[in-house]
Amino acid sequence: MDVWRACEQVSSTNQMIAALAGGSLPFILRTVMQPEKPEIEIGTVSFKNQMDEIIKNFVQCWPIYDLPLEEYTAEDEEKDRQVFTAPRRASTMRACYHRHSEVC
């Protein structure tokens, strides 16, 4: 704009008006010349069937990076069975809680 003002000797007021007109012209054309939006009838059977199909086919995969996963072996199962079938004592409860808090 400075080059244009220097060459044509346009005042800063006229330069500001030209910049506003040039910047607002695309906005005006977009709002006035936009195509008509089709009317959507939400209560129709066709619409409900299409929505049901979209919901039924929706799939989303979430990667799990922050959970420490360990293989659960037969030995672990036997240890858990011994802990849970043993008589309830305070030391057993602490060991059981400690063991499962590490896994979770």
Secondary structure, DSSP 8 states (H G I E B T S, - for coil): -HHHHHHHT--HHHHHHHHHHHHHHHHHHHHHS--------TTSHHHHHHHHHHHHH--------SS------HHHHHHHHHHHHS---HHHHHHHHHHHHHH-
